[in-house]
Amino acid sequence: DVMSFRARRYSQDGGDGLLLALSTAIPDIPKFYVEFGSQNAIECSSRYLRVERRWQGILLDRDFENPYINQFRETMSKE
């Protein structure tokens, strides 16, 4: 049951625990993330991976940008 892995440190709705479980269960997984809609990157799904697990990645958001954490202001559309 996926809900049994819920743990919340940085994410909404317990995603940190699920990411920990997945990254532990798949040890050879590439340590890179991409998050769309990261807002200010304080409460987001990839922050656990970035801060606690030291993964590298890219954050994309329409309104926010922070080069220090590799966050870029981008607008996405279906085109």
Disulfide bonds with the S-S distance in Angstrom:
none
